[in-house]
Amino acid sequence: MWQQEFTWFFALFHHEFRKGNLIAFEVLMALALAHIFGFYNPKQLADFLGVPHQKLYVQLKDWSVYYLKEMLIRFMVKLAVEHLKPVLNKSASTQSRAGMTLSIDNSVIDRFGKLLRCTWSWYSGRYHKVIRGQDLLGIVLTINQLAFPLHLLFCSTQGRYNTNKADLLISMLSHLKAAFNREGIDLTKIPLTMDSWFVSQPLRERLHRVGFTKIIIAGKSNYTFTIDGKKQDASQWKKDVVRHAPTWGIDVPSSRVQGDSPTFGSITLFFFQKSTTRSYYLMNFSPVSMRGAEIWHIWKQHHLIEYFWKILKSIFHIRAMQLQGDGLYTAWLIKVLASMLAIRLQAHRPFSKLTITQIMRHLSRDHDLTDWLTTHFHVAFLTT
């Protein structure tokens, strides 16, 4: 099993990057594997192995930013294709049950170093205030209750011009669309879900031009809608709209209504209630009408991107690796490789019913990391 998984990574690297430094890639993979055993940065692994940590850092500096970004995208696309193709070759009902969506969200990683790239002041939903950190914009594929990162990009307000998140998102989606086209997959057929930060008519039109036809986005409370001749804010509509008991395909009290907006024109709104005190609404940004059950089926996968952020932050401790300058991209690649390795392990029967945390506990308890490294990796960087 292990040889099979390591072979997948190394064979893909050799195929996609024929002139790449194999030893430097082995260091990336060794650091990714070390995460499974609880070592979250090069210094921790070096101390465990009893080797100078400079030996690892020298290899990490071998990569250019372009190489790191391309490596990340190509690995993520290949992994996603392996899961998409079997589903896309089946019936429409099977595809629907798989719950395929492209979930888009951003997350702030709190940082305090002054020499770390892309560190800025960002609003954090976790802390409910502006904090110093790095804002990570992500696109995650959800399928069969699994979350696969497809594209991750750190947002920065520094440089010759200020690129906003809408521009970054369109660039990321266009890049992914081209990458999946090369694999024979039309990414625009998969629905998009986004939180309320991305609500805007210009972004809606740009997404349509890229080719996406199913777009569900969380609505803001301060938008105004006219429903049945009555005009008021969405915050009031969330109180006034009568939600019906759960029906087939919708497991929460909900109501689908047609409204008019000064900004968006005629638009379908989907109000739903998650508890007695918490009500929300969704906006159908698609160019075609959708049933309430279809809107809800698409949106209910969106929470999986939060699970991916949890993997990076709480399980693989992205804060623990603070490499200066362009090392930001190296650290981010190692963390994603670790998550990909863990996801691939879950596909094997011994681990299929275990969470990533349970897999890590099981492996660190019953196996020795040094033995694995000497068995599957080049030994040059493992010795003093």
Summary of the structure (lengths in Angstrom):
residues: 384
radius of gyration: 22.4
end to end distance: 29.6
largest distance: 77.1
contacts: 1160
relative contact order: 0.15
helix: 48%
strand: 22%
